[in-house]
Amino acid sequence: MQEFVVARAEAGGRFDKYLKRLLPLASSGFLYKMLRKKNITLNDKKAEGKEILAEKDVVKLFFSEETFLKFTGRSESVSISGRDRADEGNKDSVKKSPKDCLKAYQQLGEIPVIYEDEDILILNKPAGALSQKAKKEDVSLNEWMIGYLLKKEEITGEELSRFCPSVCNRLDRNTSGLLLCGKTLRGSRFLSEVLRDRSLHKYYLTYAEGKIEYPITLRGYLKKEAEKNRSEVISEEAYRKKVLTAEAERKYQKEYHRIETVIKPLSYSEGMNCTKLEILLVTGKSHQIRAHLSEIGHPVLGDIKYGWKPKRKEEMGLKHQLLHAYRVEFPKLEGEFAYLSGKAVTAPVPELFEKLERRFMGR
């Protein structure tokens, strides 16, 4: 018999989905059969699978060790007391290796935590750090965040095999700012929902080439060019010309995604010919801000990929785009996340931005 205690990070999910994470190689039919036969119990009672789990619920599997290992995909037994040390997770079944996460935590060093509660964590990502891995050998803030929770003993290696805390929004490698992370299943679901329905407002700061005098709402369609790691933006009018037939519309709907970017000029430097902007990202597509500003002839300073070229001595040292995700505002909320209703979280701007503020804007 194997026994598991539901951790706080796993609470709030359906029992059948918990079992599927616990036994990834078992079919749904097998799991429901075991539930009916009481070979799987919840708090020593027969369960249907649709129950919502609470912290400290007890799950028992009346399987042989061989059967258990078969359906977990593990080649050897692991401690299942729920009290494992962070480095004891089995590598064959753990989605994120605890050792790798602790290594990432040490390697990336001190990452500022801007906000934290029991369910969510908001970091201030430095430019140059990856939000999530692009390649197996990469070190990202997703692993750093898990290492941070392991160090704080808010999650164990054994629990990590069933639920992985994760980054819920992505920032380009050289974009700095607020990174939203779900520490628990509840937190991850909540953040995913407000990001998906766009009720969470995300604001960015940037410097764009040229003069922008008035607020603008940009709308268009974006196509990601994966081979070039670049995005193409076309206007709404250009998109309508492409979709004159139903067949063409079906084709281009898969390639192009509607985007909307709201731009508010904050100040202009005549000497440097650049405008400081606050941007509200209504939709959230890859390289959206960078591609949209480039498309209207105002590329982000430092963004060579999207058409910026240094014209002055002061600009020669810019190695990446000047883009910072500096504020998020939560919508009006009820229920378990009502405490975040209307809350704004702000990340301090990087030192580079402060230097450029003094140099470009004469402050």
N, C-alpha and C positions, 0 to 999 in steps of 0.2 A: 504494500500500500504506500502511495506517495501522498504527501500532504503539503498544501500551499496556503499561505495566508495572504489575502489581498492587500497590497500596499496602497498607501494614500494616492500615489501617482496613477494607479490602475483603477481607482474607484470611479463610478459613474458610467461605466461601460456595460454592455450586455454580457451575460454569462457565456453565451455560445461563442461570441467573438473572442472573449478571454481564452476559452478552451482552444479555439483555432490558433491563437498565438502561442499557446502553451504546447500544442501538439500539431505543428504545421503540416505534418505528412499524413494526418488522419483525415478521412473524408467526412463531410457533414453528416452523411447517413450513418457512419460508424459512431460519431459522437452522440447523435440523438438516440441511437440504439442503446449505447452505454448509459445514457441518462434515464431511459425508460426502465432499464434493468437495475438501476441504482448502483451500477459499477462506477458511476461518477455522482458524487453528492455535493450539496452546498449546505454548509452548516448542519451536516449529518441528516439532511432531509432530501427527499426526492425533488429534483428540479426539472423544469421544462427547457431551460436554455435562454428564455427571454427575460429572466430576472435582471434587474440593474444591481450591480455589485456595489457594496459599501466597504469602506476600509475595515480591515480585520475580519472580513468574511473568511470562512475556512472551506477550502476546496479539497476533497479527497478523491483520489483515483485508486480504485481497487484493481490494479493491473500488476502483472508480473514485471520485474525489472527489465526483462528482455522486451516485452511489449511496449513499455514506457519509452525505452531508448529507441525502439524502432520508429515510433510516431513522432519523436522529437528530432530524429535525425542525428542524435548524439552517439558517439562511438564508445562513450564510457560514462559511468555514473557521476553525478555531481551532487553536492550538498543541496538539499531542498528545504532547509529549515527556515529560509527567509532571513538568516542572520549571516550570510556569507560575506567574507571580505571582498572588497571591490575587485581584487585581482583573481578571483576564483571562478569567474564565469567561463563556461565551456566555449571555445572558439568556434566550434561547429554550429552552435545554435544561437549565439549572441549576435544580434544585428550590429552592435557597436562593441568592439573589444574594449573592456574596461582599461586594460593596460595602454592601449593606443590613446584612449581619451585622457588618461592621466598624463601620458607623455605630451599630448597636445596642450594640456593645461600648463605644464611646465615650460614647454617650448615657446608658446605664444606670450607667456608672461602675464603681467597685470592688465586685464581688460576692464575698463570702467563699467561698473554695474549702475545703471541710472535709476532703475526701479525694480523692486522684487516683492512678491507676496507668495502665498502658499502655492499658487497655480501658474503664475507667469513671471518671466524674467525679461528685462529690457536692457540690452547692452549698447555701448557706444563703440561701434566698430571702427577701428583705424583704417585709413586707406592702405591698400596693399594686402589686407587679410581677406581670405576667402570666407564667404558665408557658409557654403557647403562645399564638399569635395567635388572637383571636376574629374580627378583621376584618383586611382586607388592610393597612390603614394602621397597625395596632398594632405596638408594639415589645415583644418578649417575651424571656424568658431562653433560649428555644431558639435565637434568633438571636445573643444575647449569647454563648452557649456556643460556637457555631460561630466567631464572631468571635475569641473567646479562643484557639481552636485554630489559626485562621489566623494570628493574631499570633505564636503560638509556633512557627509553621511545621510543625505536626504534620499539616496537611492543606493541599492547594492548591485553588485555584478549579477547576482541571480535574478533580481527584479528586472534588470536591463534586458534579459533574454525574453521578457514578455512585453515590455513597453519601453520605447525609446523616447525620452524627451527630445524635442527637435526645434530647430529654427523654423519659423512660420512665414517669414518674408525673406526675400533675397535682395542683396545689394550687389552691384557690380564690384569686382575686386578693388578697383581704385576709387570707389565711392565710399565715403565715410558716413557714420551716423547710426541712427537707431535701428537695432535688430531685435525683433520680437520673437521670444522663445516660449514654448509651452513646456512647463516643468511636469505637468500632470496631464492625464487624458482629458480632464475637464478644461484645463487651460488651453491645450492644443486645439480642442474643438471650438472653444469660444473665439480664439484668435483667428482661426481659419474661417469662421462664420462672418466676423466683422470685416475681414479682408475681402472675402468673397462678395458680400453684399454692398461693399464700398461705403459702409456707414462709418468706418474708421477713417478719419482724414489724415493724410500724410503730406507733410510740408517739407520742402527742400530749399536750401540756399545755394546760389551759384553766381558766377560772374560770366556774363555773355559778351561776346564781341559786338561792338557797335552800340547805337543808342536805341533804346526801347522806351518810348515816352508814356504809353498808356497801358493799362491792363488789357490782356488779350486772352481769349479762350480759344485754344487751338484744337481743332477736330480733324481727324483723318484716319488713315488705315495703315497699319504697320505689318511688314513682312520680315520675319527673322531669316537671315542668311547664315545658317549654321556653319557652313564651311569657312566663311570669313569672320565668324563671330561678330556680325554686324547686322543692323536692322535698316530696312528701307521704309521710308514714310511717303505716302502719296496723299493728295488732298481728297476730300469727299467727292469733288467734281471729277477728278481723274478716276476714282474708283467706280463711280456711276457709269463712266464711259466703258469700263472694262466688263461690266455685268449687264450688257444689253439683252442677253438671252438667258433663259433659265439654266441652260447647260454651263454657260460661262459663270453664272452666279454660284452654282454648286462648286465649280472648280476654285474660284477665287475666295469663297467663304472659308475654305480650308487653309488657304495661304495667307490671307490678310485678316487682321483683327482690328476692330474699331478702337481708336484711342482718343482720349481727351486730356488736355493739359491746360491748366489755368496759370497764367503768368502775371505777376504783379511786380512792376519795377519799384525798387526802393531808393536807388541813388545812381547817379551817372558821373563818371570821371571823364571830362573832356580831354585832359592831357593823355590819358591812357585809352580813351575811346572804348570804354566798357561799361556795362550796366550791371549793377548788383540786383539780383532777382530773388523773390520768394515765389516758389512754385508749388501749387497744389496738384498732386498727382491723382486725378480722378480714376483713371484706369491704371493698371500696373503691368505693363509689358516690358520685355527685355530692351534696355537701352532707350526707353521711350522718350525721356526728357532730352537726352543727348541728340537723338535722331530728329526729334521735332524742332528743336532750336536750330539745328543745322539746316533743316529743310526750309526754314524761313530766313536763312541768311545770317543767323546770330549764333554761331557755334560756341560751345562752352570753352572758356579759356583752358588751355592745356590739353584739349581733346583732339589730338592729331588725327585719330581714326575718323572723326566726323568733320574734318575740313579746317580745323584751326591751325594757323601757322604763326609762329612768334614773329613779331614785327619790331619789338623794342628790346633793349638790353635787359630790362627788368623782367621780361617774360621768358628769357632763355633758360632759366632754371626750372621751369614748370615741367615735371615729368609725367603728370597724369591730369585728368579732368578735375576741375574744381567743383565738386558736387557733394553736398552734405545733407543727409536726411536728418533735419534738426528738430522736428516736432511732430508728435502724433496727438490727435484729439479723439477721445472715445465718444461715442454717441450717447444719447440718453438711454439708460439701461434699467431693467427691472430684474428681479430674481437674484440668483446667487452672485451675479457680478454687478449688482446695483452700486456697490461701493466705488466702481470705476466710472459711474455715470458722469459724463461731461468732463472727465479728468484730462488734463493736458500734460504730456511728458516732453521735456525739452533736453536736448543734448548740447553741451558746450561746443562751440565751433573749434576746429583744429587750430593749432598754432599757426599753420601756414595761412589760414584765412585771416587771422588777426594781423599778420605781417602785411598781407596784401591789402587789407583794409587801410592800414596806415600809408602804404606806398601808393596804391591806386586812387584811394579816395581822399588822401591828404589828411588822415585822422590819426 
